[in-house]
Structures are given as structure tokens and as C-alpha cells.
Amino acid sequence: MSIYAKKAFFSGSYVKQAIVFSNALFGLRNSSVALKHTIGSRSISELSGAKVETPEVKAVVYGKYGQPKEVLRALKYRLPPLTPTSIHLHFLAIPINPSDINQIEGVYPLRPPFTREEFGTDDAVAVAGNEGVAEVIGVGDQVKGFNVGDWAVMANAGFGTWRTHAVARPDQIVRIEPGSIDLASAATLTVNNATAYRMLKDYVKLQKGDYVIQNGGNSGVSQAVIQIAKAWGINTINTIRKRPDFEQIKSRLQSLGVGESGATTIVVSDEDLENKYRSKSQFLEFIGDEKANIPLGFNCVSGDSAIMIAKHLSRSGYLVTYGAMSRKPMRIPASMLIFDNLHFVGYWMANWKETHSIEEYREMLDDIIALIQTKKLGSFVYEENKWGEETDEKELLAKFYEIFDKAYPDSHGVKQILRIH
């Protein structure tokens, strides 16, 4: 005998039911398949007039800005009832990103609104987290384009993804085909992969054989850059800090991606770049291509590291800054602007979304998904952690902090992903 808990929907209402039946009766291993083919879209509970009850949400919230461990707390509340124009979501997998932490600290420009209404709390709070993949478990009668069982990712940052369930408007999420890619790739689709994709496409018309140079070569965005670039025939030069496991990280970065054009992945330590290959001639000799065209660079560290990679850009090249992990300012020599005609620009995914349509966003996601499906993108180091099984709020927060401590302040290139119960 097996117990299958089916979340069923009829006329836009949500019902949770438990149905006990024998797998042998249907001759199937997957009870959900048997159930789907037996009762379709109507449930036994619905047909018998059972009382509607929404799921209990378990969330990580904050009511003021500050250090995460000083302001975060766990909260349990009931999901608001489904309306004709709303969608109910059950999150499947959620990453912890640096921008999530910056948002909690109050140093990230995009800040979610604090509210009491949804949560029933005495003080106004916001749910932390910006990225993740969820399954659609309820659809209002007037909603078009979404069905129960679809997967969805966030249309914009600030949604609040560190929770087990959520209610959303159709314009807040983007549908992706369920099971079209693995959960870890789906959960990290809209931040690192999208940032890498846009930076490679939007500033320079790269040609096969060109080079892109970037610091923070072990970051999530950098790993996505390596893979997308290799798929497009673009070489990458990646700087990382000197550390005891440098050779292992170097080998792993060089193994990323699939390319048929012979594109290479070069990894060098920050220290060697500064001390051994300071001049352009020394650097070109190091990479083994005296005619290398390096029109594009990516900076997530800032400070001296940014200027160090800018030195090796070709004339009129672009250095795109998308992060400042060192929290140090860039001091740009006037010669880089006057004589080298270098362009220093910034990239933020939220800005791109403001100036582009949802159709363009979907088109980009489709391209990225296609790269993942063909095994050209999606390889990254992550650790999956179960979360949401805990019943007590203190236990929920304690378990979350166990995971959080592995992601902050230094993840060592290992993405922490919450796998939701």
C-alpha cells in the first residue's frame, strides 16, 4: 500500500487530499500517474465537497536591514486563498546568491516592500531571496498561459523566494517546460546564466577566436561565461586567487563547457598576472597568441583586480563591471581612457529588464535552456540541501543557517541550493 498526497484543483480552488490505494491495483510503480489517469482534474475531495485548505508556508523573512544573522527569522503562515487572477506556487529549489545577502544588508538598490498583509505579522516583513524554480500547484479561473504542473521562474528580482510556497500574479513569473532541464539549472537560470549571456552578447560583437578576460574566475557568473563562450568559439582568460587548491580549481574550470571550435580556457592566478605578466608582451606570450584580440573583460571584484585585467584589453575594448566583491573602488588611469580608448561600463540584470520586453526575456531564457539541454551549459559545482521539513520555526531557522554558513562569506565556488520539502 502507498499513500499519495495529491494537490488537486477544480474551478480555481485548492484542495489537499490524501488518497490511499494499492499500487498493485493499477499495476504501476508511480502512484501519481495512476491517480492522474483515474480522476483527472477533479479530485475525490472536491467532488464530495471537502473544505478548502491552503498549504502552510515556511519562509525566511526580515523586518529591517542588517547582517543576515541579526535580522533574519523563520515564519510560518497560511498561503492566501487562490483568486481568479492568482497562481499558487510550490518552490522546488532555491539558491543562495551574493545579491540576496546584499539585499538583506540594505546595500542592494532593489529592495522588496515590507508588508504585514500577506503574513499576518505584527511588524512589516519581506521574504528574502530572488531566484528559484517553483511548480504551479493552483491556477485561478481567469489566468491564461499557466497550468498545474508547469514550472516557473521569477520574472524580476525582489519576489522573495526563500519559502516553501507563494502566491503570484501571472506577470511575476515566467513558465518553463517542467523537466526540460535539471532542477539545479532551473533554480539558477535567471541570475548567473542570464548575466553571463547578456554580457557576452550586448557590448561587443565577438568573433570566433576572440578572447574574453575576467576576474573572479571561480564565481557562478564566470563559470557560465566560460561555458557559453566555449560554445560560441570564444576563448576565455580567467583570474583566480592563489590558494592551496589552485591546481584543482584550474583543472575544473578548464574542463567546463563543450566547444567544437577549439576555444580554450586559460586560468591564471591574480598574483602571477600582476607580477609575471604585467606587460602586454609578457601576457600575450603567456597565452601563446601574439595577435590575440581581447575586446571584452568582466569584473566582479573591482579594486586593483579590475585595473589589472583592463591593462590587457585591446584598444577600444570594454570592461563590464557587474560586481564589487572586494568592496574597493576602481582607480582608472587616465591613459586607459585617453590613449587606449577603453570603455568602462556597468551591468545589472534589473536594468536590462526595465528596457526590454517580457518576450525578449523569454527568448533569452529559451536560448539558455537550449544550451543546457545540449550539455553546453549547466555544469557548475553546487551542494543540495533539504529544507522545509522542520516543523518548528526555531528549527527552520537553525537548519537554514547551517546552509547559509556554507554560502557566506566565501562559498569557495560551491553554490548552495535549498531543495524544498
C-alpha positions as CSV (number, residue, x, y, z in Angstrom):
1,M,0.0,0.0,0.0
2,S,1.2,3.6,-0.6
3,I,0.0,7.0,0.4
4,Y,-0.1,9.7,-2.3
5,A,-0.8,13.3,-1.3
6,K,-2.4,15.0,-4.3
7,K,-2.8,18.7,-4.6
8,A,-5.9,19.0,-6.8
9,F,-7.6,21.9,-8.4
10,F,-11.2,22.5,-9.6
11,S,-12.9,25.7,-10.6
12,G,-9.8,27.7,-9.4
13,S,-9.9,26.3,-5.8
14,Y,-7.2,24.4,-3.9
15,V,-7.7,21.2,-2.1
16,K,-5.2,19.0,-0.3
17,Q,-6.2,15.4,-0.1
18,A,-4.6,12.1,0.9
19,I,-5.7,9.0,-1.1
20,V,-4.7,5.5,0.0
21,F,-4.7,2.9,-2.7
22,S,-2.7,-0.2,-3.8
23,N,0.0,0.2,-6.5
24,A,-0.8,-3.4,-7.5
25,L,-4.4,-2.4,-8.2
26,F,-3.2,-0.2,-11.1
27,G,-0.1,-2.2,-11.9
28,L,2.0,1.0,-11.7
29,R,5.0,2.0,-9.7
30,N,4.2,5.7,-9.9
31,S,1.1,6.3,-7.9
32,S,0.7,9.8,-9.2
33,V,0.3,8.5,-12.7
34,A,-2.4,6.1,-11.6
35,L,-4.2,8.9,-9.8
36,K,-3.9,11.3,-12.7
37,H,-5.4,8.8,-15.2
38,T,-8.1,7.8,-12.7
39,I,-9.6,11.0,-11.6
40,G,-8.2,13.6,-14.0
41,S,-8.6,17.3,-13.0
42,R,-11.3,16.7,-10.4
43,S,-10.4,15.2,-7.0
44,I,-12.4,12.9,-4.8
45,S,-12.4,15.5,-2.1
46,E,-13.6,18.2,-4.4
47,L,-16.4,16.1,-5.8
48,S,-17.5,15.3,-2.2
49,G,-17.5,19.0,-1.2
50,A,-14.4,18.9,1.1
51,K,-13.3,22.0,2.9
52,V,-10.6,24.0,1.0
53,E,-7.4,24.5,2.9
54,T,-4.3,26.2,1.6
55,P,-0.8,25.0,2.4
56,E,1.3,26.2,5.3
57,V,4.1,28.3,4.1
58,K,7.5,28.2,5.8
59,A,9.7,31.2,5.0
60,V,12.8,33.1,5.9
61,V,11.9,36.8,6.4
62,Y,13.4,40.0,7.7
63,G,11.8,43.2,9.0
64,K,14.9,45.5,8.9
65,Y,18.2,45.7,7.1
66,G,21.4,44.4,8.7
67,Q,23.7,41.5,9.0
68,P,21.7,38.4,7.9
69,K,22.2,36.5,11.2
70,E,21.0,39.5,13.1
71,V,17.8,40.2,11.1
72,L,16.6,37.0,9.6
73,R,13.9,34.9,11.2
74,A,11.7,32.0,10.2
75,L,8.0,32.4,9.8
76,K,5.1,30.1,9.2
77,Y,1.8,31.3,7.7
78,R,-1.1,30.1,5.5
79,L,-0.9,30.7,1.8
80,P,-3.7,33.2,0.9
81,P,-6.7,31.7,-0.9
82,L,-6.5,31.4,-4.6
83,T,-8.3,34.1,-6.5
84,P,-9.5,34.1,-10.2
85,T,-6.3,36.0,-11.2
86,S,-3.6,34.5,-9.0
87,I,-1.4,31.4,-9.1
88,H,-0.2,29.2,-6.3
89,L,3.4,28.0,-6.3
90,H,5.4,25.3,-4.5
91,F,9.1,26.1,-4.7
92,L,11.3,23.1,-5.7
93,A,14.8,24.5,-5.5
94,I,16.3,27.8,-4.4
95,P,19.9,29.1,-4.5
96,I,21.6,31.5,-2.1
97,N,23.2,34.3,-4.1
98,P,25.6,37.1,-3.1
99,S,22.9,39.6,-4.2
100,D,20.4,38.0,-1.8
101,I,22.8,38.8,1.1
102,N,23.4,42.4,-0.2
103,Q,19.7,42.9,-0.3
104,I,19.3,41.8,3.3
105,E,22.2,44.1,4.3
106,G,20.4,47.0,2.6
107,V,23.2,47.8,0.1
108,Y,21.4,46.4,-2.9
109,P,19.5,49.0,-4.9
110,L,16.4,46.8,-5.4
111,R,14.5,46.4,-2.1
112,P,11.3,44.4,-1.7
113,P,8.5,46.1,0.2
114,F,7.9,45.3,3.8
115,T,4.3,44.3,4.5
116,R,2.0,42.8,7.2
117,E,-0.9,41.9,5.0
118,E,0.2,38.6,3.5
119,F,2.0,37.3,6.5
120,G,-0.3,38.3,9.4
121,T,2.6,39.6,11.5
122,D,2.6,42.5,13.9
123,D,5.5,44.1,12.1
124,A,6.1,44.5,8.4
125,V,8.4,42.0,6.9
126,A,9.7,40.8,3.5
127,V,10.7,37.3,2.3
128,A,14.4,37.0,1.4
129,G,15.7,35.6,-1.8
130,N,15.4,36.5,-5.5
131,E,15.9,33.3,-7.6
132,G,14.5,29.8,-7.7
133,V,12.2,27.4,-9.6
134,A,8.7,26.6,-8.5
135,E,5.9,24.2,-9.6
136,V,2.5,25.7,-10.3
137,I,0.0,24.0,-7.9
138,G,-3.0,26.2,-8.4
139,V,-4.3,28.4,-11.2
140,G,-7.1,31.0,-11.0
141,D,-10.0,30.7,-13.5
142,Q,-9.0,33.8,-15.3
143,V,-5.3,33.1,-15.6
144,K,-4.1,32.2,-19.1
145,G,-0.8,30.5,-20.1
146,F,-0.2,28.5,-16.9
147,N,-1.3,25.1,-15.9
148,V,-1.0,23.0,-12.8
149,G,2.3,21.1,-13.1
150,D,4.1,23.8,-15.0
151,W,7.5,25.1,-13.7
152,A,8.0,28.8,-13.2
153,V,11.0,31.1,-12.6
154,M,10.9,34.7,-11.4
155,A,10.3,37.5,-13.9
156,N,12.0,40.0,-11.7
157,A,14.2,40.2,-8.6
158,G,12.6,41.0,-5.2
159,F,9.9,38.3,-5.4
160,G,11.0,36.6,-2.2
161,T,11.9,33.0,-2.9
162,W,13.3,31.7,0.4
163,R,10.0,29.9,1.2
164,T,8.2,26.7,0.5
165,H,5.1,28.2,-1.2
166,A,4.0,31.6,-2.7
167,V,1.1,33.3,-4.4
168,A,1.9,35.1,-7.6
169,R,0.4,37.2,-10.4
170,P,1.0,35.9,-13.9
171,D,3.3,38.8,-14.7
172,Q,5.6,37.9,-11.8
173,I,6.7,34.6,-13.2
174,V,7.8,33.0,-16.5
175,R,6.7,29.5,-17.5
176,I,9.3,26.9,-18.4
177,E,8.6,23.4,-19.5
178,P,8.6,21.0,-16.5
179,G,11.5,18.6,-16.5
180,S,13.1,20.3,-19.6
181,I,16.3,20.9,-17.6
182,D,17.5,19.6,-14.2
183,L,16.3,21.4,-11.0
184,A,19.7,22.9,-10.1
185,S,20.0,24.5,-13.6
186,A,16.4,25.7,-13.4
187,A,16.9,27.2,-10.0
188,T,19.9,29.2,-11.2
189,L,18.6,30.1,-14.6
190,T,17.8,33.8,-14.2
191,V,20.8,35.3,-12.4
192,N,24.2,33.9,-13.2
193,N,23.4,32.3,-16.6
194,A,21.4,35.3,-17.7
195,T,24.0,37.8,-16.6
196,A,26.8,35.8,-18.5
197,Y,24.6,35.5,-21.6
198,R,23.8,39.2,-21.8
199,M,27.3,40.5,-21.1
200,L,28.7,38.3,-23.9
201,K,26.1,39.5,-26.3
202,D,25.4,43.1,-25.6
203,Y,28.7,45.1,-25.6
204,V,31.0,43.7,-28.3
205,K,30.2,41.7,-31.5
206,L,32.5,38.9,-30.6
207,Q,34.1,36.8,-33.4
208,K,35.2,33.1,-33.1
209,G,38.8,33.1,-31.8
210,D,38.4,36.3,-29.8
211,Y,39.3,36.4,-26.1
212,V,37.3,37.5,-23.0
213,I,39.2,38.2,-19.8
214,Q,37.6,38.1,-16.4
215,N,38.4,38.2,-12.7
216,G,36.7,36.1,-10.1
217,G,37.0,33.2,-12.5
218,N,35.5,30.8,-10.0
219,S,32.3,32.7,-9.5
220,G,29.0,31.4,-10.7
221,V,28.7,34.0,-13.5
222,S,32.3,33.4,-14.5
223,Q,31.7,29.6,-14.9
224,A,28.7,30.4,-17.0
225,V,30.8,32.8,-19.1
226,I,33.4,30.0,-19.7
227,Q,30.7,27.6,-20.9
228,I,28.7,29.9,-23.1
229,A,31.9,31.4,-24.6
230,K,33.3,28.0,-25.4
231,A,30.0,27.0,-27.1
232,W,30.3,30.1,-29.3
233,G,34.0,29.6,-30.1
234,I,35.3,32.3,-27.8
235,N,38.4,31.9,-25.7
236,T,38.4,32.9,-22.0
237,I,41.2,34.1,-19.7
238,N,40.2,33.7,-16.1
239,T,42.0,35.0,-13.0
240,I,41.5,33.5,-9.5
241,R,43.3,33.9,-6.2
242,K,46.3,31.8,-5.4
243,R,45.2,29.2,-2.9
244,P,46.2,25.6,-1.8
245,D,43.7,24.0,-4.2
246,F,44.6,26.3,-7.1
247,E,45.5,23.5,-9.5
248,Q,42.3,21.6,-8.8
249,I,40.2,24.7,-9.4
250,K,42.2,25.4,-12.5
251,S,41.6,21.9,-13.8
252,R,37.9,22.1,-13.1
253,L,37.4,25.5,-14.8
254,Q,39.3,24.2,-17.9
255,S,37.0,21.2,-18.1
256,L,33.9,23.3,-18.2
257,G,31.8,23.6,-21.4
258,V,31.7,21.9,-24.8
259,G,33.0,23.5,-27.9
260,E,33.8,22.2,-31.4
261,S,35.8,25.3,-32.5
262,G,38.9,24.7,-30.3
263,A,38.2,27.5,-27.9
264,T,40.5,27.4,-24.9
265,T,40.1,28.2,-21.2
266,I,43.1,29.9,-19.7
267,V,43.4,30.1,-15.9
268,V,46.0,32.3,-14.1
269,S,46.4,33.5,-10.6
270,D,45.9,37.2,-9.7
271,E,49.4,37.2,-8.3
272,D,51.1,35.8,-11.4
273,L,49.1,38.2,-13.6
274,E,50.4,41.1,-11.5
275,N,54.0,40.0,-11.1
276,K,54.9,37.8,-14.0
277,Y,52.7,39.1,-16.9
278,R,52.4,42.8,-16.2
279,S,53.3,44.0,-19.7
280,K,51.2,43.1,-22.7
281,S,54.0,41.4,-24.5
282,Q,54.6,39.1,-21.4
283,F,50.9,38.4,-21.2
284,L,50.5,37.6,-24.9
285,E,53.5,35.3,-24.7
286,F,51.9,33.6,-21.7
287,I,48.6,32.9,-23.5
288,G,50.5,31.8,-26.6
289,D,48.8,34.1,-29.1
290,E,50.8,37.3,-30.1
291,K,47.8,38.5,-32.2
292,A,45.1,37.9,-29.6
293,N,42.1,40.2,-29.8
294,I,40.8,40.8,-26.3
295,P,37.9,43.2,-26.8
296,L,35.9,42.4,-23.7
297,G,36.5,42.0,-20.0
298,F,34.2,41.2,-17.0
299,N,34.8,42.5,-13.5
300,C,33.1,41.2,-10.3
301,V,35.9,42.0,-7.9
302,S,36.7,45.7,-8.5
303,G,39.6,47.5,-6.8
304,D,43.1,46.8,-8.2
305,S,42.0,43.5,-9.8
306,A,39.7,45.3,-12.2
307,I,42.5,47.6,-13.5
308,M,44.9,44.6,-13.7
309,I,42.7,42.9,-16.3
310,A,41.8,46.1,-18.0
311,K,45.5,46.5,-18.8
312,H,45.3,43.6,-21.2
313,L,42.2,44.6,-23.1
314,S,42.7,45.5,-26.8
315,R,42.3,49.1,-27.9
316,S,38.7,50.4,-27.6
317,G,37.8,47.3,-25.5
318,Y,35.1,47.2,-22.9
319,L,35.4,46.4,-19.2
320,V,32.0,45.4,-17.9
321,T,31.6,45.6,-14.1
322,Y,28.8,43.5,-12.6
323,G,30.1,43.2,-9.0
324,A,32.4,44.5,-6.4
325,M,33.3,41.6,-4.1
326,S,36.4,43.4,-2.7
327,R,34.2,46.5,-1.9
328,K,37.1,48.6,-3.1
329,P,36.9,51.4,-5.6
330,M,38.4,51.3,-9.1
331,R,41.1,53.9,-9.8
332,I,41.2,54.2,-13.6
333,P,44.4,55.7,-15.0
334,A,43.7,58.5,-17.5
335,S,45.9,56.8,-20.1
336,M,43.4,53.9,-20.4
337,L,40.7,56.4,-21.3
338,I,42.8,58.8,-23.5
339,F,45.2,56.6,-25.3
340,D,43.6,53.1,-25.1
341,N,40.0,54.4,-25.6
342,L,38.8,51.8,-23.1
343,H,35.1,51.8,-22.2
344,F,34.2,51.2,-18.5
345,V,30.5,50.3,-18.2
346,G,28.3,48.5,-15.6
347,Y,25.8,45.7,-16.0
348,W,22.8,45.0,-13.8
349,M,20.1,42.5,-14.9
350,A,17.3,44.6,-13.3
351,N,18.3,47.5,-15.6
352,W,18.2,45.2,-18.7
353,K,14.7,44.0,-17.8
354,E,13.4,47.6,-17.4
355,T,14.3,48.3,-21.0
356,H,13.4,45.0,-22.6
357,S,10.1,43.2,-23.1
358,I,9.0,40.0,-21.4
359,E,9.1,38.4,-24.9
360,E,12.8,39.3,-25.1
361,Y,13.4,37.9,-21.7
362,R,11.6,34.6,-22.6
363,E,13.7,34.4,-25.8
364,M,16.9,34.7,-23.8
365,L,15.8,32.0,-21.4
366,D,14.9,29.7,-24.3
367,D,18.4,30.2,-25.7
368,I,20.0,29.4,-22.3
369,I,17.7,26.4,-21.8
370,A,18.8,25.1,-25.3
371,L,22.5,25.4,-24.2
372,I,21.7,23.4,-21.1
373,Q,19.8,20.8,-23.0
374,T,22.7,20.3,-25.4
375,K,25.1,20.0,-22.4
376,K,27.0,23.1,-23.4
377,L,25.9,24.9,-20.2
378,G,24.9,23.9,-16.8
379,S,28.0,22.4,-15.3
380,F,28.7,24.0,-12.0
381,V,29.6,22.9,-8.5
382,Y,26.7,23.0,-6.1
383,E,25.6,21.4,-2.9
384,E,21.9,20.4,-2.5
385,N,20.4,20.8,1.0
386,K,17.0,19.7,2.1
387,W,15.0,22.4,3.8
388,G,11.3,22.8,4.9
389,E,10.8,19.5,6.7
390,E,11.2,21.2,10.0
391,T,8.0,22.0,11.9
392,D,9.3,24.4,14.5
393,E,10.3,28.0,13.5
394,K,13.5,27.8,15.5
395,E,14.4,24.5,13.8
396,L,13.6,26.0,10.4
397,L,16.0,28.9,11.0
398,A,18.7,26.8,12.6
399,K,18.7,24.5,9.5
400,F,18.7,27.5,7.2
401,Y,21.7,28.9,9.0
402,E,23.6,25.6,8.6
403,I,23.2,26.0,4.8
404,F,23.8,29.8,4.9
405,D,27.1,29.4,6.7
406,K,28.4,27.3,3.7
407,A,27.4,30.1,1.3
408,Y,28.6,33.2,3.1
409,P,31.0,34.9,3.3
410,D,33.1,32.7,1.0
411,S,31.4,29.8,-0.9
412,H,34.7,28.6,-2.4
413,G,32.9,28.3,-5.7
414,V,30.2,25.9,-4.4
415,K,26.7,27.1,-4.9
416,Q,24.4,26.3,-2.0
417,I,20.9,25.2,-3.2
418,L,17.9,24.6,-0.9
419,R,15.8,21.6,-2.1
420,I,12.4,22.3,-0.7
421,H,10.4,19.6,1.1
